[in-house]
């Protein structure tokens, strides 16, 4: 578990990205001839439970509220089929001056279940909404999630699952008919563990042996004269004493 607080808003951004897919649906109001468009209406979209929206509609008794769409998050399940290497780290930032590396582990896949509810007084409104929404899912569509704190972006898949009517056939005489359609989606998103900043490797010494004799003398030390002014003597362990090792050392370290 995280020992320090972190919050990348990954779940909140996933909800917002899903809402944005249906945020610009418009319907047309027609004249009595059924062909002339009188005006266009943008369908409101709210993130609220179905019960809350129903109570709000029935208490207001305002026809202008409809049509309306509501979205609710219904489930959150670990997606074992999309799990990748749990130990692979993604390096994002390397600060040379401070010798630091910032990295985070592969994101953790989760499937989020969403239900989109379409409320209307007229079936023609429902027809227009469904016809503008469903063709973009074949049966899935993609949207992009950005995490600035990690300097990362991931593509999340939105999968259309079903669309069913939910009609109430038992109504009192004073009640009005409200059409309701439920659209179920699965959003294949990701959650993230906190990023980690560690020290960077500044120097790696890797002895090279060109033959068996050098390998056998790997515990010995050799002295070579530096190419820098002053003739500094450098002691190196594990290179042996032959001329090939001295040449290799000078090429790698001093560039001569």
N, C-alpha and C positions, 0 to 999 in steps of 0.2 A: 504494500500500500504506500501511497505518497506520504512522505514525512514532512513535506512543506506544501503550502497551499499553491495550487495552480488551477487556472480556469481558462481554457481556450475557446469556450462557447461553441464547441463542435456540435453538440446536440441542438442548441438553440439555432445555430446557423443552418443546420439540416432542415429544421422546421420552416425557417424563413425561405430557404431555397425551394422547398416543396410548395409553399404558398405562392411564391412568385410565378410558378408555372401557370396558375389559374387566375392571376391577378388582373388580367386585362380582357376578360370576356365581356362582350357586349351583345345585347339582343335588340331587335327592332320591334317597334309598335306599328301596326298597320291600320290603315283606314278601313272603313266598312266594306270596301270592295275586295279586301284581302290581298291587294297587289301593291298599293301605294304606301310607301313607308312614311309614317307620321313623325317619328322621332326614334332616337337610339338611347338605350339605357345601359350604363355600366353595372354589371351584377356585383353587388357588395360581397366581400369575402371576409369571414371572421374565423378566428381560431377559438372555438368554444365547443363544449359537449352538445350533443344533439338534444338532450333534455332541456338544457338552458335556452337554446334557440327556440324550441317549440313553446316553452313557457313565455318567452318574450313575444313571439308572434301572436299567440292566442290572447295575451293580456292587452296588447296594444290595439288590436282590431283595426289595423291600418293597412289597406290594400297596397299602398305605395311602398311598403317595406319589401314586398315580394316582386320579383324573385330574389333569392338570397342563397349564398353558399356558405357552408360551415365545414371546418376541418377539425378533426380530433386525432390525437396520437393514442392508439389503442394497445400497442404491444412493442416490446423491445427484446429481441432474442439474439444470442450469440450465434454468428454465422460460421460454424465449424468448417464448412466446405470452402470458405474463402480465406481461411487462416493461412498465413505464410510463415516464414522462418521467424520464430519467436525471439531469436538472439541476433538477428541481423539489424545493424544500426545504420541509420542514414545520416551522413555528415552534412551539415548545412553551413557552418561558419568556421573558418580557420583564421585566427588572429596571429599573424607572424610576430608582431612586436611583443605581444604578451605571451606567446607560445601556448595558446589555448585553442581547443577544438570543441565546438558545440555540436552535439548529435542527439538523435532520439531513435527509439526502437520502432520497428515497423508498426504502423497503426493497427488497431484491433478491430476486426470487422463485426458489425452488428446489423441486423435486419430490423427496420422500424416499420410497424404496421400503421398505416394511416387510412382513415375513412373520410371521404369527401361527400357531404350531404347537399343535395340540390332541392331547395324548397320553392314551390311556385303555385300560383292559382290556376295557371293555364298550361295545358300540355304543349302548346306551341312554344312556350318559353323553355320548357325542358328539352324539347327537340333541338332548339337553337344552341343551348348550352352543351348538350352531349355532342352535337355535330362539330362544335368548335374545339372540344377537348379531346375526344377519343382518337381522332385520326393521327395525333402526334405520338401515340403509343403503338409500337408494332412488334411485340406488345410492350416495349420499354422505350424510355427516353433517358437522356443524360443531362445532368446539371453539374456545375462545378462548385466545390467548396474550398474556400481560401482560409488558411490559418496564418495570419501575419506573424504571430509570435514565434512560429516555427519556420517561417519563410517557406511554407509548403502549400501546395494546392493538390486536391484529389478530385477525381471524377466519381460521382455517385450515380448509380443506376436506379431509376424509378420504374418499377414494373407494374403494369396494370393487371389486376387479377379478375375483377368481376364488376358488374353493374346491375343492380336489381331494384325493382320498385318496392316501396314500403307504404302501401295504402291502408288507410283506416276506413273500413267499411261500416263501422258502427258509430254513427254520429247522431246527436240530438238535432231537433228541428232548427234550433237557433244557432247551431254550429255551422261554420263554413267549411267547404272542402279545401284541403291543402294537399297538394301532390308532393310526395317525397321520394327521391331516388338516392340510393346509396352506392357509392363507387369506392371500391377497396383497392389500395395500392400497397406495394412493398418497396420501401426505400432501402437500398443496400448501401449503408453509410459506414462511417468509421469513427472510432474514438481514439484518443491519443494519450500515451503516458507522458510524464514530464520530461522535458529536455534536460540533458546533462552536459556540463562544461568540465572538461578535463584538460590536463597539461598535454601539450604536443610533444612528440618525439623530435628532439633537436639534432641528435647525432646517433648514427648507427655504425658500429665498428664490426665489420664482417671479415675475418681472416680468410684469405684465399690460398689454397695449396695447389701447386701446379704439378706435383708428383708425390709419390709415396714417401720419399725421403723427407720432404718438407712436412708432410703430415705426421711422420714419426717424431719430428723435432718440434711439434706444436707447443710444447711447454717451455721452449727455450726463448731467449730474447735476442734481438738484433739491434744494432745501433747504426743509424744512417745520418748523414750530415744534411741539414736542411738547406734548401736552395735560397733561403732568405739571407740577407746580409748579416755577417757576423759568424756564419758557420755554426749555427746551433745544432747540437747533437740531440737526436730524437731516439728514444728507446721504444721499440715495438716488440710486443710479445707474440710468439706463434708464427712468425714468418720464415723462420729458418735463416740460413746464412749464405745462401747461394746468390749469384749475380742476378738470376731471374727475379727473385723476390725483391731485391733492391730496386730493380728497374720498375717493377710493378708498383712498388710503394711510392716511388718518386712520381710516377705518372698519375696515380690516384690522388695523392695529397698535394703535391707541389706543382703539377702540370708541366714538368720539364721534359 
